[in-house]
Amino acid sequence: MSHERWQLLIEGHVQGVSYRAGAETTARQLGIKGYVKNLPDGRVEAVAEGAPETLKQYVDWCWQGSPAARVENVTVEKTGATGEFDQFTSY
């Protein structure tokens, strides 16, 4: 099975609303490896590695987000997986 690395930048009201916690839980449930973190400019960044069909499910969740979030945009940049992650972490 081929794996890819997708870097996501999530914009909107996504900090202080349990977005990262939900993103981490969802990634772990899907078996995705990588990380999610808040950025100083108010966006959230996620780097996720996994099978393309699984990453698509993750992006779908990222568009919805946690109940209190208001997601305005999700930008995805796709590259080859590096295999550097052994789990999914929230920073």
Phi, psi and omega per residue, in radians:
M1 nan 2.280 -3.123
S2 -1.454 2.455 3.114
H3 -1.994 2.630 3.100
E4 -2.243 2.887 3.065
R5 -2.047 2.161 3.122
W6 -2.069 2.209 3.036
Q7 -1.762 2.173 -3.113
L8 -1.979 2.382 2.994
L9 -2.050 2.059 -3.053
I10 -1.884 2.206 -3.104
E11 -2.017 2.673 3.112
G12 2.260 -2.694 3.068
H13 -1.572 1.505 -2.998
V14 -2.207 0.074 3.059
Q15 -1.986 2.462 -3.135
G16 1.361 0.305 -3.112
V17 -2.279 0.422 3.139
S18 1.119 0.410 3.136
Y19 -1.122 -0.850 -3.115
R20 -1.060 -0.733 -3.137
A21 -1.070 -0.764 3.111
G22 -1.166 -0.671 3.122
A23 -1.127 -0.694 3.116
E24 -1.165 -0.827 -3.139
T25 -1.036 -0.796 -3.133
T26 -1.098 -0.786 3.129
A27 -1.055 -0.763 -3.139
R28 -1.135 -0.688 3.102
Q29 -1.101 -0.585 -3.136
L30 -1.492 -0.146 -3.127
G31 1.392 0.383 3.127
I32 -1.492 2.536 3.098
K33 -1.983 2.606 3.134
G34 2.539 -2.481 -3.123
Y35 -2.733 2.868 3.019
V36 -2.384 2.449 3.132
K37 -2.676 2.710 3.020
N38 -1.340 2.525 3.036
L39 -1.852 2.668 -3.113
P40 -1.027 -0.433 -3.097
D41 -1.513 0.115 3.091
G42 1.709 -0.168 3.084
R43 -1.470 2.957 3.007
V44 -2.057 2.380 3.082
E45 -1.926 2.374 3.006
A46 -2.252 2.364 2.998
V47 -2.050 2.099 -3.012
A48 -2.265 2.363 3.075
E49 -2.122 2.352 3.128
G50 3.021 -2.963 3.099
A51 -1.251 2.489 -3.091
P52 -0.914 -0.724 -3.126
E53 -1.158 -0.580 3.093
T54 -1.272 -0.709 3.105
L55 -1.098 -0.613 3.090
K56 -1.082 -0.728 3.088
Q57 -1.077 -0.670 3.139
Y58 -1.155 -0.765 3.107
V59 -1.071 -0.693 3.091
D60 -1.015 -0.756 3.096
W61 -1.128 -0.738 -3.116
C62 -1.042 -0.586 3.080
W63 -1.180 -0.563 3.131
Q64 -1.461 -0.905 3.120
G65 1.281 -2.953 3.115
S66 -1.265 2.852 -3.086
P67 -0.974 -0.625 -3.094
A68 -1.513 -0.140 -3.099
A69 -1.350 2.688 2.988
R70 -2.244 1.666 -3.089
V71 -1.441 2.208 3.136
E72 -1.785 -0.539 -3.125
N73 -2.790 2.535 3.018
V74 -2.271 2.019 3.093
T75 -1.739 2.334 -3.108
V76 -2.130 2.234 3.018
E77 -2.033 2.138 -3.064
K78 -1.791 2.305 3.060
T79 -2.462 -3.129 3.103
G80 -1.326 2.526 3.115
A81 -1.148 2.507 3.100
T82 -1.744 -0.375 -3.111
G83 1.279 0.274 -3.072
E84 -1.360 -0.253 -3.079
F85 -1.767 2.487 3.062
D86 -1.945 -0.025 3.103
Q87 -2.829 -3.090 3.051
F88 -1.957 2.298 -3.026
T89 -2.252 2.593 3.022
S90 -1.907 2.277 3.114
Y91 -1.880 nan nan
